Amino acid sequence: MNFLSILFLIFSPAIVALLLLSPIFPNNNIKIRRFSKGFSITHFIYSLLFLLYFNPTNLGWSYQKELTFFGSSWINTLGIRANFGLDGISLVFVILTSFITMLAIIAGKRMIRTKTRIYYPLVLILQTAVLGVFSAKDIFLFLFFWLLELIPTYLLINQWGEKTSKSAATKYVICSFLGSMFLILGMLILYFYSFTISGVLTADIENLSMSENVFAMWFQAFIFFCFLIGFAIKLPIVPLHTAQFTAQNNSIAPVSMLLSGLLMNMGGYGIIRFNLGLFPEVFDKFAPILMILGGINMLYCTTLAFIQTDIKKVVSLYGIAQCGLILLGLGAMTEVGFEGSIFHMISRSIISAGLFMLVGSIYLRTKTTQIFTLSGLGEVMPICKNFGIIITLAAMGLPFLSGFAANFIILNGIILSDIEPQGFIVTIGAISALGIFLSAACIFRLFNDTFLGSVTSKFKKLNNKENNIVILRKPITKTEIIVLASLALAVMFLGIFPNSILDIFKVTTDVIIDFMKV
């Protein structure tokens, strides 16, 4: 195990990014792309080794390491340390981050044609920022990586997006930064008031859990909602979803994969690690409100998706609607619901990445994402259609695919909830079931309108070169097959063997739930 270094896992992507930007690396697009792809594949394999040697029965953090500066802690006099570690929850998100990033880099061969020397380093820097968020054990270290993520994300949206990408990137950063101001406020209050009680300056997450016996409930609730607002923008939660929605719609497919597959998980992880982990008593009291917000998320976004005429907007709204299920599972205050929420975050990330990849492949060939101009593409894009069937069925919740397992676990968690009155749980359960049904109908409509039916004459593949009808420019490439096949295999594996993931973080979730019941 000595060869497993969490510091190398986190910072190696940023180091490689700096190498690619340096003058010593050849300014050759092919070499840059191949080197980035080779590194990302190696990094993903390396992250799997952490899972191989991980002890799921360990109650604490594993692979702990402090980054020191010439032998000294980060800001030792203030109790702020660059401490990193992985528990069951953070480990699965670290592996997922490496997996989605690898696929976004591989997809870049077909979809990124300009500024490749900048694109790949930015993706790798973003990877380091997200990995840092998931592995930070110090609240200010968490905040550092949280803010670092904004820089590469802004540039990725701005430089490789649609016509309104600049305004979308600006909106995303401004909204995220405003949310971060609430995080900073909450962290500073928590940090200093913890010092007044204990007499010890510390920013370690494990040492900051608040108790009603020490801190007044109204005071905890204030900090709780400061954190919740900051995380709600990233997750996102309606009505704070517009920045994420706009960013995804104005980004190229690989960037949308990163936004939906990685950055939205940061918000969910933050709610689990801070709102649930540090304020268990407040979370218990406000759980019904979170469930109501989750229900609103599902019903509002799925309803809105039905009236969209752009396939990318439908996919974006589907992903945001599914975030409502995460809140419903967490708000149920049961071990099953908690585990289902984490599993759903993983499943939703993979499904959304697959849907955005399909949208990107369609756009490359048709130069449009408007539903009313697309029909019967399955005739001329049969391989894409076949992968689309698997990913679409997973999104609809077909048994033996990841979407079904996630939905089933969360619904069971809601049913088992002992939140009073019981009529509230029955109502929430009905809303959840309705939201799942509407999401499935929405995605089926998208697949039906895009791939099924008769292909329009505009997109028929013709051999007559003198004909001015637009043709599908190229058949599906090996790169697209690799990305889509990887995502399709992932949703099938998680659907057939959900315990392969659940067993990794079960002990961690059980400890958190038990702590809340004390």
N, C-alpha and C positions, 0 to 999 in steps of 0.2 A: 504493500500500500504506500510505500514511501514515494513511489513515482507519481502518485496522485496529488497534485498541488491545486488547491482551490484558487490561489492567486494566479497561477498560469491559466486555469480555466477561464477566469474572468477577464484578465488583462491581455491575453495573447491576441484576441481579435483586434484590439486597439493598437498593439505593437505592430501587427501585420499591416494595419491601415497606414500607420506612419511610414512603414517601409515602402508601401506602394506609392505614397505621395513624395517620397524622398527622391533626390536627383540620381541616386545610385541604382534605382530600379528602372529598367528600360521603358521608355515611353511608347509601349507597343500594346495596343488594345487587346490583342489575342493573348499575349503573355500575361497581362494584368488579369484578364478574365479567367484564364486557366489556373493561374496561381491562386486567385481568390477561391475558385471552385475547389481546388485540391485542398486548400487549408480548411475550408468550411466542412468538407467531408471528413477530414481528419479530426477536426474539433468535435463533430457530432459523435464519432466513434469514441473519442477520448471521454466525452461526457457520459457515454454508456458505461464506461469502466467504473465511474463513480456509483452507478446503480448496481453494478456487479458486486462491488465490495461493500455496499451499504447494508447495515444491519437494521431492518425495519422494526425490530423490537426495542431499539434504542429510544429512551424517553427524551433525550436531549438533542443537542446539535452534534453533527458529525463533521469531520474534515475541517475543524476550526483552525483558523490561522489569523494572526494579526499582521497587518502591513506596517512595518516600522520605518522610520526615516532616520538613518544613521544611528540605529539602535534605540531611538526614542519613539514613544507613541505619538499619534497624530497631534493632539492638543492635550497633553497629559494633565496639565494643571486644571483643566476644566472637565476632566473625566471623559473626554471625547476620544475614542479610539477607532482605528480602521480595522474593526473586527469582522471577519467573515465566517460563515458557517452554513451548513445545509441540514435541514430536518426533512422529514418525509414530504411535506407540502412544497417547500422550496425546491427540492430536488427534481420533482416531476416538472415543475415550471422551467427549471434550468435546462433540462433535456428537451422539452418542447421548444424553448427558445432557440437552441442550437439546431433543432430539426427544421423549424420554419425558416430560419435564416439561411440554412443550407439550400433549401428549395428556392427561396427568393433570389439567391445568387445564381443558382443554376438557370432559373427562368430568365435571368438578365441577358443571356446569350441571344435569345430571340426577340426580346422586347426592349432592350436598352441599346440604342444605336449611337447615341451621342454622349459625350462627356463620361466615358467609361472609366477614365482614370480617377474621376471624383466619385462616381456612383458606388463602386465596390468598397472603397475606404469608408464612405459614409455609412454603408450598411454594417460594416464591421465595427465601427465606433458605436453605432446604435446597439449592436449586439452586446458590447461591453457594458453599456449603460443599463440595459435591461437585466443582464446577468447580475450586475451590481445591486439593483433593486431587490432581486429575489434572494440574494445571499447576504445582504447587509444585516449585521446584528446591532448596529448603532443607529439611533434615529437620525442623527445628522449625516451619517454616511449614506443612509437611505435617501435623505433629501438631496445630497450631492448628486447621486446617480439619477434621481428623479428629474432634477433640473438639467442634467447633462443630456438626457434623452431629447430635449426640445431642440437642440442645435442641429443634429443630423436629420431629425424628422422634418424640421422646417425646410431645410435645403432639398431633401428628397421629394417633398410635395411640390416645392417651388420650381425646381429645375426639370422635373420629368412628369409634369401633370398636364391637365387640360388647359383650355383657354383662361379659365378663371382660377388657375392653381395658385397664383400669387396671393390673391385675396383669401383663398381657402387656407393657405399656409399661415398667413398672418393671423387669421381668425383662430386657427388651432392653437398657435403659440400664445396669443393674448389670453384666450380662455383658459388654457392650461396653466399659464403663469398666474392668472388671478386665482385659480384654484390652489396653486402652490402657496399663495400668500396665506390662505386659510390653514394650510398644512404647517407653514412656518410659525404662524401664531399659536396654533395648538401645541406644537412641539416645544416652543419656548416656554409657554405657560406650564406645560407638563414637566419640563426639565427643571425650572426654577422652584416650583412648588414641591416637587419631589425632594429637592435639596433642603427646603425649609422644614420638611418633616423628618427626613433621615439624617440630615447634616452631612451627606455625602454627595458630591457632584458626580453624577453618572448619566450617560446617555444610552446605556445598554438596554435593549428592548426587554430582556428578561427581568431586569430590576425595576421596571417602571410601571408594573401593573397596579391599577388603582383600586382601592377598596372603600366602600361606603363608610366603614368604621373610621377612616382617616380623612377622606375627602367628601365634602357635601355632595349630595346627588345632583343638585342644580349645577354645581361647578363641573362635575364630571360630564354632565349632559352638554354643557357649553363646548368643552374640548372635543367631545364625541362628535358633535355636529360640525365643528371646524374640520376635523378629519374627513367626515362623510362628504362634505361639499367638495373638498379637494379630490377625493377618489371618485365621486359621482361624475365628474366631467370626463374622466378617463375611461370609466367602465363601459358605457355611460348610462346615466339614469335620466329619464324624461323629467323635467324639461331641459336638462343640461346636456342634451345629446347632440345639439346642432353642430358644434365644432367638429366632433368626430365624424358625424354623418357627411358634412361638407368636405372634409379632408379625404375620406375614402372615395367619394364620388369624383373628385378632381385629381386623383392619383393614378399612375400607371399600375397595371396589375400586380407586379412584384411588390410595389410599395403598399398597395392596398392590402396585400397578404400580410405584410408586417404590421400595418396599423390594426387590422382586425385580429390577426393571429397572435400578436405579442402585446401591443400597447394596451389593448382593452383588458388584458389579463392583469396588468399592473394595478388597475383600479380595484378589481376583485380581490387580488392578493392583499392590497393595502387594507381593505375592509376587514379581511380575515385576520391579518397580523396586528392591526392597530385597534380598530373599532371593537372587534370581537375579543382579541387577545388581551388588550389593555383595559377595556371597560366592560367586563362581562355583565355586571349588574345593570348598567345602562342599556346594554344591548338587549338584555332580557326584557326590560320594560318597554323598549321601543321596537321590539321585534314585529308586532302587528303592523306598525307604520311601514317598516321595510317590506313586509309582505304586500301591503296595499300598493306601495310604489312599484313593486315587481309586477303586480297584476296590471297596473296602468301601463308599464313599459310594454308588456306583451300585447295587450289589446290595442293600444294606440298605434304602435309601430306596425303591427300586422294589418290593421285597418288601412293605415296610410300606404302600405306597400301595394294593396290591391288597386289603388288608383294611379300608380306610377306607370309611365310609358317608357322608362329607361331601365334596362336589365341590371345595370350597376346599382341604381338606387334601390331596386327591389332586394338585391343581395345585401346591401348595407343595412337596410331596415330589418331584414331577417336577422342579421347578426345582433343588432341592438335589441330587437324584441327578445331574443334568446337570453340576453343578460337579465331580463326580468325573472327567468327561472332560477338564476343564481341567487337573487335576493329572496325568492320564495323558499328555496331550500335552506338558506341560512336563517331566515326568519322563523322557520318551523321549530328551531331550537331542539332538534333531535340529531342523534349521531348519524342516522341514515340520511337525513336531509343535508347535513353538513358535508358528508362524504359525496353525496350526489351533486352538490354544487361545485365542488372541486373537479369531479369527474366531468361534469357538464362544461366547465370552462375549457378543459382540454379538448373534449369532443367538438365543442362549438368552434374553437380556434382552427382545428383541422378541416372541418366542414366548410367554414367561411373561406379559408385559404383555397380550398378546392373550387368553390364557386367563383371566386375572383379570378382564379387561373382559367377557368372555362370562359368567363367573360372576356378576359384578355385574349384568348385564342380566337374567339369569335370576332373581336374587334380588329385583330390583325388582318383578318381575311375579308371582312365586310366593310370595315371602316365606319361602322355604326353600332350603337347600342340601343337603338330605338326598337321597341317590341313590335310596333305595327309594320315595320319594314322587314322583319325577320320571320321566316316560316320554313319548316321542312329542312333545316340545315343538317338533320341526320342523314339525308340522302347523300350530301356532298362532304360531310364531316363525320363519317361513321365511327371512327375511333374516338373522337371527342364525345360523340353521343353515348358510346358504351361506358366511358368513364363517367359521363354526366349522369347516367342511370344510377350507378353505384353511389355517387356523392349526393345526388338528389334524394334517393331513397333513404340514405343516412340522415339527411336533413329533415325528411318527413317522419322519421322515427320507425322505420321498418325493423322488425325483430332481427337479431343477429348482426346489427350494425350499431355503431357507437351512439347514434342519436336516440335509439330506442332504450338502450341501457341507461343513458343519462336521464331521460324523461321518466322512466319507470322508477328509478331510485328516488328521484326528487318527489314524485307523486306519493310514493310510499312514506317518505319522510314527512310530508304534509299531513297525510292521513294519521300518522302515529303521534302527531303533535298534541300536547296537552294544554295548549293555549285556550283560555276561556274568553268568551263563551264558545261552546262547541259549534254553535251555528256559524260563527265566524270562520272556523276551519273548513266547514262544509262549503261555505260560499267561496273561500279562497281556492279550495280544491276544484270546484266547478269552474272558476275563472281560469285556473291553470290548465285544466283539460280543454277548455274552449280556446285558450291561447295556443296550445299545442296543435289543436285541430286547424285553426286559422293559419298558423305558420306552415303546416303541411300543405294546406290547400294553396297557399300563396306560392310556395316553391314548385308544386306540381303544375300550377298555371304557367309559371315561368318556363319550365322545361317543355311543356306542351306547346306553348306559343313559339318557342325558339327552335326546337329540334324536330317536332312531329308535324304532321300534315304534309302538304305539297310544297316543294321548294319553289320560290318565286323565280320568274324568268331572269330577274336581275342577278341572282346568285347561282344560276346553273353553270356548271363547268363546260364551256363550249370549246371545240377545236377550231372553229371558224375564226381565224385571226382578224378577218376583215370586219367582223361584227363588233359594234361598239358597246355591246352589253358588258357590264362589269362582271368579271369572273372571280372566283375564289383564287387568290393569288398563289398559294402554295399548300400542299398537303401538310398534315401534322408532322412536326419534326421530332427527332429522337429526344431532344431536350424537353419538349412539352410532354411526351409520353412518360419520361422518367419522373417528372414532377407530378403529373396526374396519377400515375401508377402508384407512386409512393404515398400520396394522400389517400387514394382508394384502398390500398392495402392497410393503411393505418386505421381507417374507420371500420374495416372488416375485422382486424385483429382486436381492437378495443371492444367491438360488439360481441365477439365470440368469447374473448377472455377478459372481461372487465376487471376481474379480481387481480389480474397482473398489475394493474395500476392502483386499484383500491387498497391492496395489501401494503403498498409502499408507504402510504400516509395514514393508514387506519389508526396506528398507535398514537400518532401526533394528534389527530382529530379527537380521538377518545380522551386524551389528556385535557384538551381544551374544553370539551363538553363537560367532563367531570369537574374541572375547575370552576365552571360556571354554576354547577349545581351545589357547590359547597356553601 
